[in-house]
């Protein structure tokens, strides 16, 4: 027998899934226009980040009615993309910092020993050439005064300090499997003081209200950022985004 709370939870899942699907439809409609008018490196980075968010949201839609545990980890990734997109829009030269970070991370990976890859024919030559290319690119960027900027500093400069302190810290706790996060997920305290281990169960949407609020805030702002860069007016889409955000807030608060 389905209880009232189970029914309410199910309706909430369906509504959130539908709202996310509506945002994805708007996002997909923007891409052709953006592609036709943006050809710079910064534009390519932002576009790749944008389509990554669309795919992440599709995954979340699936997980809402299946297994909800990975949702906070995906939303953390979306928040990082949100910050990166705003960062590149703040100043076009910021793409150099992102390129610098990418080169440093790839170089670090290549300089590590990979038992499987290092034994493949031709890989050592590719690895050596790639390392030389990356070092050259890193030196060029460094000579231009590029420095790494951590996400906390970016949030401060973007006016997202509150979001970082509240949202990012919360999702980092989930991502790094802290003791408090693990206890919250898998230990159920009963009234008599006993504790029961809980796993492999369906979680309620109410357990993810804060994370989903973060998701809707980030995703709607990302879409708005892209709409502003299009040469076609998306007035109806902007109105639609406002309605979707209001409905999400109504469900989750």
C-alpha positions as CSV (number, residue, x, y, z in Angstrom):
1,X,0.0,0.0,0.0
2,X,1.4,3.4,-1.0
3,X,1.3,5.9,1.9
4,X,0.6,9.7,1.6
5,X,4.2,10.5,2.2
6,X,5.4,8.1,-0.5
7,X,2.8,9.5,-3.0
8,X,3.9,13.1,-2.2
9,X,7.6,12.1,-2.6
10,X,6.8,10.4,-6.0
11,X,4.9,13.5,-7.2
12,X,7.8,15.7,-6.2
13,X,10.3,13.5,-8.1
14,X,8.1,13.7,-11.3
15,X,7.8,17.5,-11.0
16,X,11.5,18.1,-10.5
17,X,12.4,15.7,-13.3
18,X,9.9,17.6,-15.7
19,X,11.3,21.0,-14.7
20,X,14.9,19.8,-15.4
21,X,13.8,18.4,-18.7
22,X,12.2,21.8,-19.6
23,X,15.5,23.6,-18.8
24,X,17.4,21.1,-21.0
25,X,15.0,21.8,-23.9
26,X,15.8,25.5,-23.6
27,X,19.5,24.8,-23.3
28,X,19.5,22.6,-26.4
29,X,17.6,25.3,-28.4
30,X,20.4,27.8,-27.6
31,X,23.3,25.7,-28.9
32,X,22.8,26.1,-32.7
33,X,22.6,29.9,-32.4
34,X,25.7,30.0,-30.1
35,X,27.7,27.8,-32.5
36,X,26.9,30.0,-35.5
37,X,28.3,33.2,-33.9
38,X,31.1,32.1,-31.5
39,X,34.5,30.7,-32.7
40,X,37.1,31.8,-30.1
41,X,38.9,29.5,-27.7
42,X,36.9,30.9,-24.8
43,X,33.7,30.2,-26.7
44,X,34.7,26.6,-27.3
45,X,35.5,26.0,-23.6
46,X,32.2,27.5,-22.5
47,X,30.3,25.4,-25.1
48,X,31.9,22.2,-23.9
49,X,31.2,23.1,-20.3
50,X,27.6,23.9,-21.3
51,X,26.9,20.6,-23.0
52,X,28.5,18.8,-20.0
53,X,26.0,20.4,-17.7
54,X,23.1,19.3,-20.1
55,X,24.4,15.7,-19.9
56,X,24.8,15.9,-16.1
57,X,21.2,17.1,-15.8
58,X,20.0,14.2,-17.9
59,X,21.8,11.9,-15.5
60,X,20.2,13.5,-12.5
61,X,16.8,13.1,-14.1
62,X,17.4,9.4,-14.3
63,X,18.8,9.1,-10.8
64,X,15.8,11.0,-9.3
65,X,13.6,7.9,-9.8
66,X,16.4,5.3,-9.4
67,X,19.4,5.8,-7.1
68,X,19.7,9.3,-5.6
69,X,23.0,8.9,-3.7
70,X,25.3,10.2,-6.5
71,X,23.2,13.4,-7.1
72,X,25.2,15.7,-4.7
73,X,28.4,14.7,-6.4
74,X,27.1,15.5,-9.8
75,X,25.7,18.9,-8.6
76,X,29.1,19.7,-7.1
77,X,30.6,19.3,-10.6
78,X,27.9,21.5,-12.1
79,X,28.7,24.2,-9.5
80,X,32.3,24.1,-10.5
81,X,31.3,24.5,-14.2
82,X,29.0,27.3,-13.2
83,X,31.9,29.1,-11.5
84,X,34.2,28.4,-14.5
85,X,31.7,29.9,-17.0
86,X,31.2,33.0,-14.9
87,X,35.0,33.3,-14.5
88,X,35.7,33.2,-18.3
89,X,32.9,35.8,-18.8
90,X,34.3,38.1,-16.2
91,X,37.5,38.6,-18.3
92,X,38.3,36.8,-21.6
93,X,42.0,36.5,-20.5
94,X,40.8,34.2,-17.7
95,X,40.7,31.4,-20.3
96,X,44.5,31.4,-20.0
97,X,44.3,30.4,-16.4
98,X,42.0,27.6,-17.2
99,X,44.3,26.4,-20.0
100,X,47.3,26.7,-17.6
101,X,45.5,24.5,-15.0
102,X,44.6,21.9,-17.7
103,X,48.2,21.7,-18.9
104,X,49.5,21.4,-15.4
105,X,47.1,18.6,-14.6
106,X,47.8,16.7,-17.8
107,X,51.5,17.1,-17.3
108,X,51.3,15.7,-13.8
109,X,49.3,12.7,-15.0
110,X,51.8,12.0,-17.9
111,X,54.8,12.2,-15.5
112,X,53.2,9.5,-13.3
113,X,53.8,5.8,-14.1
114,X,50.9,4.1,-15.7
115,X,51.6,0.3,-15.9
116,X,49.1,-0.4,-18.6
117,X,49.6,2.6,-20.8
118,X,53.4,2.7,-20.5
119,X,53.6,-0.8,-21.8
120,X,51.7,0.0,-25.0
121,X,53.6,0.1,-28.3
122,X,54.3,3.7,-29.4
123,X,52.9,5.3,-26.2
124,X,56.3,6.2,-24.7
125,X,57.1,8.3,-27.8
126,X,53.7,10.0,-27.7
127,X,54.2,10.6,-23.9
128,X,57.6,12.1,-24.4
129,X,56.5,14.5,-27.2
130,X,53.3,15.4,-25.3
131,X,55.3,16.3,-22.1
132,X,57.7,18.5,-24.1
133,X,54.7,20.3,-25.7
134,X,53.0,20.8,-22.4
135,X,56.1,22.2,-20.7
136,X,56.5,24.6,-23.6
137,X,52.9,25.8,-23.3
138,X,53.2,26.1,-19.5
139,X,56.3,28.2,-19.8
140,X,54.6,30.5,-22.3
141,X,51.6,31.0,-20.1
142,X,53.8,31.6,-17.0
143,X,55.9,34.2,-18.9
144,X,52.6,35.9,-19.6
145,X,52.0,36.2,-15.9
146,X,49.3,33.5,-15.6
147,X,48.8,32.1,-12.1
148,X,46.4,29.4,-10.8
149,X,43.4,30.8,-9.0
150,X,41.5,28.5,-6.6
151,X,37.8,28.2,-6.6
152,X,37.4,30.0,-3.3
153,X,39.2,33.1,-4.7
154,X,37.1,32.9,-7.9
155,X,33.9,32.8,-5.9
156,X,35.0,35.9,-3.9
157,X,35.8,37.8,-7.1
158,X,32.5,36.7,-8.7
159,X,30.4,37.7,-5.6
160,X,29.7,34.1,-4.8
161,X,31.2,34.0,-1.4
162,X,27.9,33.0,0.2
163,X,27.4,30.3,-2.3
164,X,30.9,29.0,-1.7
165,X,30.6,29.0,2.1
166,X,27.2,27.3,2.2
167,X,26.8,25.4,-1.0
168,X,30.3,24.3,-2.1
169,X,31.3,23.4,1.5
170,X,28.2,21.2,1.8
171,X,28.8,19.4,-1.4
172,X,32.5,19.0,-0.7
173,X,31.5,17.1,2.5
174,X,29.5,14.7,0.3
175,X,32.2,14.4,-2.3
176,X,35.1,13.7,0.0
177,X,33.2,11.0,2.1
178,X,33.7,12.7,5.4
179,X,32.7,10.7,8.5
180,X,29.7,13.0,9.1
181,X,28.5,12.5,5.5
182,X,28.8,8.7,5.8
183,X,27.0,8.7,9.1
184,X,24.2,10.8,7.7
185,X,23.8,8.4,4.7
186,X,24.0,5.1,6.4
187,X,23.3,5.3,10.2
188,X,19.7,5.5,11.3
189,X,19.2,6.4,15.0
190,X,16.1,5.0,16.6
191,X,14.1,6.5,19.5
192,X,15.4,4.0,22.0
193,X,19.0,5.0,21.3
194,X,19.9,2.0,19.1
195,X,21.5,2.5,15.7
196,X,20.7,0.7,12.5
197,X,22.9,0.4,9.4
198,X,21.0,1.5,6.3
199,X,22.0,1.0,2.7
200,X,20.6,-0.1,-0.7
201,X,17.4,1.8,-0.1
202,X,15.3,4.4,-2.0
203,X,16.1,7.8,-0.6
204,X,13.4,10.6,-0.4
205,X,13.7,13.8,-2.5
206,X,13.4,15.7,0.8
207,X,16.9,14.5,1.6
208,X,18.3,16.5,-1.3
209,X,16.4,19.8,-1.2
210,X,19.5,21.9,-0.6
211,X,21.4,20.2,-3.4
212,X,18.6,20.5,-5.8
213,X,18.1,24.2,-5.0
214,X,21.8,24.7,-5.8
215,X,21.3,22.9,-9.1
216,X,18.4,25.0,-10.2
217,X,20.2,28.2,-9.2
218,X,23.3,27.3,-11.1
219,X,21.7,25.9,-14.2
220,X,19.2,28.7,-14.7
221,X,22.1,31.2,-14.4
222,X,24.2,29.3,-16.8
223,X,21.4,29.3,-19.4
224,X,20.9,33.0,-18.9
225,X,24.6,33.6,-19.4
226,X,24.4,31.9,-22.8
227,X,21.2,33.6,-23.8
228,X,22.9,37.0,-23.3
229,X,25.6,36.0,-25.8
230,X,23.2,34.9,-28.5
231,X,22.2,37.3,-31.4
232,X,18.7,35.9,-31.4
233,X,16.3,37.1,-28.7
234,X,15.1,34.4,-26.4
235,X,12.6,36.5,-24.4
236,X,10.1,33.7,-24.1
237,X,12.8,31.4,-22.9
238,X,13.8,33.9,-20.2
239,X,10.2,34.1,-19.0
240,X,10.0,30.3,-19.1
241,X,13.2,30.0,-17.0
242,X,11.7,32.4,-14.4
243,X,8.6,30.2,-14.2
244,X,10.6,27.0,-13.9
245,X,12.8,28.5,-11.1
246,X,9.7,29.7,-9.2
247,X,8.1,26.2,-9.4
248,X,11.3,24.5,-8.3
249,X,11.5,26.8,-5.3
250,X,7.8,26.1,-4.5
251,X,8.5,22.3,-4.5
252,X,11.8,22.4,-2.6
253,X,11.1,25.1,0.1
